């Protein structure tokens, strides 16, 4: 899986997790949903994504790197 798709999957998972936690644990978990959304919004404009930085360190390759390899 490419870095770009991994980021989308991770963000979707975090949103769903935070909604479940909000519904069943405590209403303040809604702030996690807001944080994930704000991070997605700012990364669209700045290109800065902490999750992408971590995934790169773990060896997840971008779509371009995968395409070059063959």
KACOR-V814384 format. One record per pair of residues at least 12 apart in sequence whose ideal C-beta (glycine too) atoms are under 6 Angstrom apart, sorted by sequence separation. I is the first residue (numbers start at 1). J is the second residue. D is the distance in whole Angstrom. If there is no record, write none. Layout:
I,J,D
I,J,D
This chain:
18,32,4
18,33,4
15,33,6
15,36,5
14,36,5
11,40,6
10,51,6
7,52,6
6,55,6
3,55,6
6,60,5
3,60,5
3,62,5
4,63,6
2,63,4
2,66,6
